[in-house]
Amino acid sequence: MKVGGVLRQHQSSPPPSSSSLTLPLAMSMPIPVSQLLSLRDGLLRRHCAMVGGDKTTGNWWLRLQDIEMGYWPKELIPSLEGGADVLTAGGEIYNSRSNEKHTGTQMGSDHFSSEGFKRSSFLKNVQVLDSSYSYSVPEKPIATAESPNCYDIQVGKEKDGSWGYFFFYGGPGSSEKCT
C-alpha cells in the first residue's frame, strides 16, 4: 500500500510510455548522517538535492548538498531518454496491514503538515528542469494524501517568496485518528 503526500508534475506532451522503477545508484561519495539530521524545534539543516539528466551523456545524476553522489547510466533507464513526465516528491511508507491495523511507521518528522515550520517536514524551492535545461516551478501540481487521517500534505500559497514553491507533509502513522 502506498501512503503519503506527493506532488506530480506532468509535461504538456508526455512520452508514449512511462514506467516507474527502483534502480541501484552508482555511489561516488558518502555524506555523514550527522550532517543531514535536523532537530525538532531546534537546529534545521538545509538539504539541497537534485536529480537530473546530463545533456551530454544522457546519464541521470543525483546531487546532494552540491556533491555529485552518483548516477544511473542511461542504458539502465532507456525509457527516460526523452526526459521524465512525472515528478513525485514528499513521503511514502509501506503498510502491509498484516494485523488489520494501520502501521505505526512515521512519515517525515511524524507531525502533520498543519504543525508547520520546525515541526512538520517540508520541501521548499521545488523546481523542475525542463527540456531546454531551464528551472521553473511546477505548473500543474496535484497534492494527494491517500490516508489523510494518518499522513497529509499542505501546499504553500505563496510561490514568489524566499521559499519559492513549497509544501509541508508528514504524520504519525497509527494513532487515535489513524486506525
C-alpha positions, 0 to 999 in steps of 0.5 A, a space after each residue: 500500500 502506498 501512503 503519503 503526500 506527493 506532488 506530480 508534475 506532468 509535461 504538456 506532451 508526455 512520452 508514449 510510455 512511462 514506467 516507474 522503477 527502483 534502480 541501484 545508484 552508482 555511489 561516488 561519495 558518502 555524506 555523514 548522517 550527522 550532517 543531514 539530521 535536523 532537530 525538532 524545534 531546534 537546529 534545521 539543516 538545509 538539504 539541497 538535492 537534485 536529480 537530473 539528466 546530463 545533456 551530454 551523456 544522457 546519464 541521470 545524476 543525483 546531487 546532494 548538498 552540491 556533491 555529485 553522489 552518483 548516477 544511473 547510466 542511461 542504458 539502465 533507464 532507456 525509457 527516460 531518454 526523452 526526459 521524465 513526465 512525472 515528478 513525485 516528491 514528499 513521503 511514502 511508507 509501506 503498510 502491509 496491514 498484516 494485523 488489520 491495523 494501520 502501521 505505526 511507521 512515521 512519515 517525515 518528522 511524524 507531525 502533520 503538515 498543519 504543525 508547520 515550520 520546525 515541526 512538520 517536514 517540508 520541501 521548499 524551492 521545488 523546481 523542475 528542469 525542463 527540456 531546454 535545461 531551464 528551472 521553473 516551478 511546477 505548473 500543474 501540481 496535484 497534492 494527494 494524501 491517500 490516508 489523510 487521517 494518518 499522513 497529509 500534505 499542505 501546499 504553500 500559497 505563496 510561490 514568489 517568496 524566499 521559499 519559492 514553491 513549497 509544501 509541508 507533509 508528514 504524520 504519525 502513522 497509527 494513532 487515535 485518528 489513524 486506525 
